[in-house]
Amino acid sequence: MPLDTSTTPSPISIDEHLERILTTVSPLPPTWVPLSRALNLTLAADVSAQVDVPSFDNSAMDGYAVRRSDVVAANAANPATLKVVADLPAGSAENPRLSNGEAARIMTGAAVPDDADCIVPIEDTDCGTDTVLIFRAPKPAAHIRRTATDVHHGQTVLTAGRVLGPRDLAAAAATGSSDVLVHPAPRVGVLSTGSELRAPGEPLSGGQIHDSNSLLLAALVTQAGATAIQLGSVLDDEDALRAVLEEYADEVDVFVTSGGVSVGAYDIVRHVLTPLGVWFGPVRMQPGKPQGFGRLPRANSDGDSDSNGDGPIIFALPGNPVSVFVSFEAFVRPALLSLAGRSQISRDTVVATVTTGWQSPAARAQYMPAFVSVDEGGTPTVRPATSGGAGSYLVASLAHANALAFVPENITDVHVGQLLAVTLVA
């Protein structure tokens, strides 16, 4: 039975819908994870050095640890001759005494003996093992990495809010940390709805289409740094949809569905979720007008739904692929980044000059899948990615877009030479 559309909310703006979303989501509670699992996660607390780095004076060169007073006059014509009394590889705990006229052969990274005050590189010697000839006098403290010249014990190495990259993990490890407090990656259940859907590559009968939305959404979720859990597709059956949502409600932080959000008799997502308090309504945008958003109730200890609404967040997106992509970029991606503790939740934008004009619908903002390039003068230019424009079904053409050009609600004619804000999505 169709829903009663007399209670359908009035259309809201993109900004109003996004504000609704961002006031609902907050960073996931932080947890400690080993460095090996922290890549691309957001720090929830500063990382401080647990040790000095370097933690001891060490050699920056393969060569010989010497007293500079023994070799200060050395040159190629009159080399200094020293007795080699020790051999120090990296990792050696030996601290040999060096008397006048003595040296220790030393490798890069090895601890410098207390009695040495400089390093002579091996290329300035005859490489001797019992005695060594020094052909060039070193500068004071030459080639010695002093204790704590990189970082002192207790010094902040990484600050909270930082998204951890490979170099950050190395810095944390080098300064003595084995794990870090981070906001975890959101777990996102991806679900397509529609009895017409078939798996990619499966033969199609009349009225059937391949399910591209599941793959699209899972890839977008992963690209946003979250963990995608592909739940496949469900038929246009309310009980089947309820069963999937109930089965995974405790395993995900977010559900993202596609399809079934309008006011048709078979729009099961809206039928199932509206009684649970999920908002459905039109957003003044093209494509992606019908949207649903809310938080599901969590089952209580008796197995019944708890009306507090502290369960998974749910995004109910339209079913056409371009609408799915635009809706994800406009609403889902910022929310996932916010859940992950990111401070920067918007993509980079540029102002580009239109080189091919197009039409935009009245009273709705438009996201045009577009192609951005730079002309010979270094100016960004933009045109529609394909001749099909912003048609919500043009999934194959979507592959040609590297940006979304944003057309405000009050503009219906985008003309050549016009400047538009463009979001880079490639």
Protein Blocks (a to p, Z undefined) as FASTA:
>chain_A
ZZdfklgccdddfklmmmmmmmmpccdddddddfklmgoiacfbdcddfbdcdfbdcdfb
dcddddfklmmmgcfklccddddfbdcdehiabdcdddehiacdddehiacdfkbcbdcd
fklcghiakbccdfbdcdehihiacehklbcghiafbdghiacdfklmmmmmmnopabdc
dddddddddddedjkbccehiacdehiacdfklmmmmmmmmmnopacddebjadddfklm
mmmmmmmmmmpfbdcdeejiambfklmklmmmmmnopacddddddehkbacddddddddf
kopacfklpaccdddddfbfklmmmmmmmmmmmmmmmmnopablcdcddddddfbdcddd
ehiacdddddddddfkopacdddfbfnlmafklmmlmmmpcbdcdddfklcbdcehiacd
dddfZZ
